[in-house]
Amino acid sequence: MEKPVDLLTKVKNWIADTGKQLAIAIFIVLFLRTSIVEPYKIPSGSMIPTLFIGDHIFVNKFAYGFKVPLTELFLDNPIYVGQQSVPERGDVIVFRYPKDESINYIKRVVGLPGDIISIREKMLYVNDKRVDLAPLKDSHLEEGYENGDDKRLLSLYKEDLMGISHPVLYDMTNLLNSDYGPIEVPPGKLFCMGDNRDRSSDSRSWGFVPLENVKGKALFVWLNFFFQMENQFQFNFKVNRIGTVIH
């Protein structure tokens, strides 16, 4: 039989070794999540048809510069190794919502510092140049419409945002977002919009996104899974969303 002292020593050593391994694992996870890549879930339909409700995506955390690990957790603004770069027009970004920085939003960058943004009869203009739209028919993208949507009222287009092509969705019966601006994007700010143009709370309603609030660039969908218990049980799993690259 082992002496009690020897057994106690082994238990202490096991706890110490396990604690070290756990600490290393936690550091690696936090390092990856704050500086390399982080998963996010899409909870709303503001980015339909690009992103569906229930999409789980990966976000590139060093797309606009490498952040010193963990500074994003403990500081209001993360520290970059070098200078933070400005997102490109057309990028889909995750950022801290300016009105409540505890909440993450995801939108598309449509205006860079110095750009003049306006909307005329629902059409987007950047620096007084109309952004081209072309009718788009895509049954796969239509699968992302919210339950209860009348497809006859929705119009799917391909938007060419100064060389960046991506789908957008309009409700032509909704006149609330028909006209906006013109407004100039200030230095150090971005103008962001949802691709579901008539059902998105974005820069048109709450203002500009500070560059320091940008957390990263959306990469691809790795899973689509959604369920809710309100009113009636609803379950969705779209296997064909897995691997969808976000443009």
C-alpha positions as a printed Julia matrix, in Angstrom:
247×3 Matrix{Float64}:
   0.0    0.0     0.0
   1.26   3.48   -0.9
   1.94   5.9     1.87
  -0.73   8.66    2.23
   1.95  11.31    1.7
   2.96   9.78   -1.65
  -0.67   9.61   -2.79
  -1.26  13.23   -1.79
   1.85  14.29   -3.7
   0.64  12.51   -6.83
  -2.77  14.19   -6.57
  -1.12  17.6    -6.2
   1.16  16.93   -9.18
  -1.8   15.78  -11.28
  -3.77  18.92  -10.41
  -0.76  21.12  -11.23
  -0.13  19.39  -14.59
  -3.82  19.47  -15.52
  -4.02  23.15  -14.56
  -1.02  23.99  -16.76
  -2.46  22.11  -19.73
  -5.85  23.77  -19.25
  -4.24  27.22  -19.02
  -2.3   26.59  -22.24
  -5.44  25.38  -24.01
  -7.41  28.44  -22.87
  -4.61  30.77  -24.01
  -4.49  29.12  -27.45
  -8.27  29.43  -27.85
  -8.26  33.08  -26.78
  -5.26  33.79  -29.02
  -7.06  32.31  -32.02
 -10.38  34.03  -31.26
  -8.89  37.49  -30.69
  -6.17  37.54  -33.34
  -6.74  34.88  -36.03
 -10.29  33.59  -36.59
 -13.54  33.63  -34.65
 -16.93  31.98  -35.23
 -20.17  33.98  -35.33
 -23.82  33.06  -35.74
 -26.2   35.08  -37.94
 -29.33  35.74  -35.83
 -31.37  37.96  -38.17
 -32.28  38.44  -41.82
 -30.6   41.81  -42.4
 -27.95  40.26  -44.7
 -30.29  38.05  -46.75
 -29.6   36.91  -49.49
 -25.84  36.85  -48.8
 -26.25  35.35  -45.32
 -29.17  33.27  -44.08
 -30.63  33.18  -40.6
 -28.8   30.38  -38.78
 -25.59  30.65  -40.79
 -22.53  30.01  -38.65
 -19.56  31.81  -40.16
 -15.84  32.22  -39.6
 -14.42  35.74  -39.44
 -10.84  36.64  -40.34
  -9.6   38.66  -37.36
  -6.33  39.77  -39.02
  -7.82  40.89  -42.33
  -7.12  44.54  -41.43
  -3.99  44.06  -39.36
  -2.64  41.71  -36.7
  -3.93  42.44  -33.21
  -1.83  41.91  -30.13
  -3.37  38.75  -28.59
  -6.01  39.31  -25.88
  -6.01  43.13  -26.15
  -9.45  42.94  -27.75
 -10.77  41.37  -24.53
  -9.36  43.84  -22.05
  -9.17  47.18  -23.9
 -11.82  49.35  -25.51
  -9.75  49.37  -28.68
  -7.38  46.5   -29.58
  -3.69  47.19  -30.14
  -2.43  46.45  -33.65
   1.05  45.38  -34.65
   1.59  48.19  -37.12
  -1.28  50.24  -38.48
  -4.85  49.06  -38.92
  -5.82  49.0   -42.6
  -9.13  50.31  -43.91
 -11.65  47.73  -45.17
 -12.37  47.78  -48.87
 -15.68  48.86  -50.3
 -17.83  45.75  -50.61
 -16.29  43.86  -47.67
 -18.68  42.1   -45.29
 -17.45  42.98  -41.82
 -18.25  42.18  -38.2
 -18.05  45.15  -35.86
 -19.09  46.39  -32.44
 -22.44  48.15  -32.76
 -21.71  51.86  -32.14
 -24.84  52.36  -30.01
 -24.05  49.38  -27.75
 -20.55  47.98  -28.14
 -21.43  44.8   -26.27
 -23.37  43.73  -29.4
 -21.76  42.54  -32.64
 -23.26  43.5   -36.01
 -22.47  42.28  -39.52
 -22.99  44.49  -42.58
 -21.45  45.35  -45.93
 -19.12  48.33  -46.34
 -20.56  50.64  -49.0
 -18.86  53.91  -48.07
 -15.24  54.66  -47.17
 -13.87  57.82  -45.52
 -14.49  60.75  -47.86
 -17.16  59.0   -49.94
 -20.48  60.74  -50.64
 -23.38  58.32  -50.11
 -26.95  58.88  -51.27
 -30.04  56.86  -52.15
 -32.46  58.05  -54.8
 -35.65  56.1   -55.47
 -34.07  53.11  -53.72
 -30.95  53.18  -55.91
 -27.58  53.52  -54.17
 -25.14  56.2   -55.32
 -21.48  56.39  -54.3
 -19.72  59.67  -55.13
 -22.69  60.61  -57.31
 -22.28  57.44  -59.4
 -25.18  55.02  -59.45
 -24.33  51.5   -58.33
 -25.41  49.12  -61.09
 -28.15  46.56  -60.44
 -29.14  43.63  -62.62
 -32.14  41.32  -62.02
 -31.07  37.99  -60.54
 -32.86  34.66  -60.46
 -31.41  32.17  -57.99
 -33.59  29.55  -56.33
 -30.83  28.73  -53.82
 -30.68  32.32  -52.57
 -34.45  32.43  -52.33
 -34.24  29.6   -49.78
 -32.9   32.18  -47.34
 -36.05  34.28  -47.33
 -37.74  34.49  -43.95
 -40.81  32.38  -43.22
 -43.95  34.18  -44.25
 -42.25  36.31  -46.92
 -44.29  36.79  -50.07
 -41.74  36.21  -52.85
 -43.94  38.19  -55.23
 -43.1   41.36  -53.26
 -39.34  40.76  -53.12
 -36.87  41.54  -55.88
 -33.47  39.86  -56.08
 -30.64  41.71  -57.82
 -26.93  41.44  -58.46
 -25.26  44.65  -57.33
 -21.93  45.81  -58.77
 -20.44  47.89  -55.96
 -17.56  49.48  -57.83
 -16.31  46.12  -59.12
 -17.55  43.94  -56.24
 -20.54  41.84  -57.32
 -22.93  40.44  -54.72
 -26.67  39.76  -54.34
 -29.08  42.21  -52.7
 -32.76  41.99  -51.85
 -35.36  44.74  -52.19
 -38.99  45.03  -51.17
 -40.29  47.39  -53.84
 -43.55  47.91  -51.93
 -41.61  49.44  -49.0
 -41.13  53.18  -49.45
 -39.36  53.86  -46.14
 -35.82  53.62  -47.54
 -36.43  55.19  -50.92
 -34.3   58.31  -50.4
 -31.35  59.18  -48.18
 -28.55  61.73  -48.11
 -26.34  62.83  -49.66
 -23.94  62.48  -46.74
 -20.13  62.41  -46.57
 -18.39  59.65  -44.66
 -16.09  61.29  -42.07
 -12.42  60.35  -41.58
 -11.98  57.17  -39.57
 -15.55  56.01  -40.26
 -17.39  53.58  -42.54
 -20.89  53.61  -44.0
 -22.37  50.1   -43.82
 -25.61  48.6   -45.08
 -27.36  45.24  -44.96
 -27.89  43.37  -48.23
 -31.56  43.01  -47.29
 -31.9   46.68  -48.08
 -35.45  47.32  -46.86
 -35.15  45.21  -43.71
 -31.84  46.27  -42.25
 -30.98  48.53  -39.35
 -27.71  50.05  -40.55
 -25.82  53.31  -41.09
 -28.93  54.89  -42.56
 -30.57  54.78  -39.13
 -27.79  54.74  -36.49
 -24.82  56.36  -38.21
 -21.25  55.48  -39.11
 -19.04  52.61  -37.96
 -15.74  53.76  -36.36
 -12.74  51.92  -37.78
 -11.67  50.9   -34.28
 -14.97  48.98  -33.9
 -14.17  46.65  -36.82
 -13.47  43.12  -35.58
 -12.82  41.31  -38.85
 -13.93  40.24  -42.32
 -16.47  37.47  -42.93
 -14.92  34.43  -44.66
 -17.33  31.54  -45.22
 -20.26  29.59  -43.81
 -19.26  26.43  -41.96
 -22.74  25.43  -40.77
 -26.39  26.42  -41.04
 -28.54  25.43  -38.11
 -31.55  27.22  -36.68
 -34.38  26.37  -34.36
 -36.86  28.27  -32.21
 -39.57  27.37  -29.72
 -41.67  30.55  -29.9
 -45.31  29.96  -30.91
 -44.43  26.69  -32.62
 -41.29  24.59  -32.88
 -39.24  25.42  -35.96
 -36.11  23.59  -37.07
 -33.91  24.27  -40.11
 -30.68  22.66  -41.24
 -29.35  23.59  -44.7
 -26.46  21.32  -45.62
 -25.91  23.13  -48.95
 -24.85  26.26  -47.03
 -21.73  24.53  -45.69
 -18.62  25.97  -47.34
 -20.39  28.99  -48.88
 -17.79  31.7   -49.44
 -18.95  35.18  -48.44
 -18.5   37.82  -51.15
